[in-house]
Amino acid sequence: MAEVINMPRLSDTMEEGTVAAWLKKVGDKVEEGDILAEIETDKATMEFESFNEGTLLHIGIQEGETAKVDTLLAIIGDEGEDISGLLNGSTSETSEPEAKAEVTELPEEKEEVSEAQDIPEGVTVVPMPRLSDTMEEGTVSTWLKKVGEEVEEGDILAEIETDKATMEFESFQSGTLLHIGLEEGESAKVDALLAIIGPAGTEVSGIAKNYKAESPTSEVKQTEAPKKETKAMETPKAEPKKEKATVSKTNTPNGRVFASPLAKKMAEEKGFNLSQISGTGENGRIVKRDIENFTPATQGASVGKFVPTGQEDFDEVPNSNMRKAIAKNLAKSKFSAPHYYLNVEFDMENAIAFREQYNSLPDTKISYNDMIVKACALALKQHPQVNSQWFDDRMQLNNHVHIGVAVAVPDGLVVPVVRFANEQSLPQIGAAVKDYAGRARNKKLTLDEMEGSTFTISNLGMFGIESFTSIINQPNSAILSVGAIVSKPVVKNGQVVAGNTMKLTMACDHRTVDGATGAQFLQTLKGYIENPITMLV
């Protein structure tokens, strides 16, 4: 008997999911435990396993599409089984009686709904996609296709800026781009009209007009959903077509460089030479993340915009959705947790010598950051009050140590978690942080790898920052800001000598960590940092 598979809830905060990739096609055999699809949330792309066996009979949500939790994702059953009843039952919005009921409630919109249903054969309305489960609106950064151009399935239509990132949006239809609903730089809510694709010469002005009128309600979206599902049933071979479209070419020895259209455009805008960039896409193809992560070997001084003498001038940059989300989260932490700051300066002479000697071992390389993570983990075991979390009804003193390490990525900031850091060796911590940082930049971290921290470390010393303060990563009670090691004159035994010091600032939540408690933790941390051999005992 056929089984309906709904969009899973992969975290307790997940409300919608985006199908990043289908690993099975309609008609494929599915075994229990097989990976059906990769489901994307705002924090991670996770594999979704099948708990059923049979044949994949229907795909309800195509790659790149977003749907609410519990929306029809797929149907698995016996080969050739009739699933029309399940489709009718699961997409009640397609039934004529219910559609009429909706119209009865909103009689003034009856004419518009009727028109929206009369979509010509082969025409597809492309709405603003929900590219993360927290995305409410999107901004079109760049159109890579123009009205009148042919679009193949898998072509990149546009670059969409969300609250988390600026992402490439691929077309899942083939045809001619007949209409663009949002110009570059314009923003709109999720499900607003983005584009219309169909046969060349098709008149779609009426569709565009009615869709805009209906965007605040659900009728138009309900009308389109069945059309997409029907296409998935009738043309299951659309999946292999997608695979063909994404096959990448190789950068060849004869100097020819292969890159995605968006990567080429970004490189041109930034003035990068594609031949100097290594591609991480399939078969060495240069993709968006390669441009974002590329640092030219030599960079000249930046040149500001020319402004005539005595003339006022400014540029307005709309707040991106990602920046809006960052502002919301940081403001919540800053204004709900009473922050105070403790500043210390440690002698780094022994730490420098220790690291140099440790790295002389074969196949061993640790960083100062690894040493700080280890030292904090050991100190936190002795000061559970600092290793605590504040909740409205309780304070949780953690006996385990999970340290979040802030990692800067092109699209913002993520905090992967080194679990049981006090139990790991320095090389293990180094390997974990390096792995997390690499996968963070490629958006391959899982939700579990970014949750559960009990303390956070933010290190800007590598950028030459000597001292700074950070905002607490709630529900943690503290965050440590690590500055650069600075060579300077210091006083030792009454004599001024050359030395190396490092400044650290700890932001504490006064609801859980009193000043004396924070100071005692930093004294313990000082013992480990200034005498790193004690971390090996």
WOZIQUI-V726976 format. One record per helix or strand of 3 or more residues. SS is the DSSP state (A for helix, B for strand). FROM is the first residue (numbers start at 0). LEN is the number of residues. If there is no record, write none. Layout:
SS:FROM:LEN
SS:FROM:LEN
This chain:
B:2:4
B:15:7
B:34:6
B:44:5
B:53:6
B:65:3
B:71:6
A:83:7
A:91:3
A:95:10
A:106:11
B:123:4
B:136:7
B:155:6
B:165:5
B:174:6
B:186:3
B:192:6
A:204:10
A:218:16
A:237:8
A:260:10
A:273:3
A:281:3
A:287:6
A:320:16
B:338:9
A:348:10
A:367:15
B:387:4
B:393:4
B:402:7
B:411:7
A:420:3
A:425:16
A:447:3
B:454:5
A:460:3
B:477:15
B:494:15
A:514:16
A:531:5
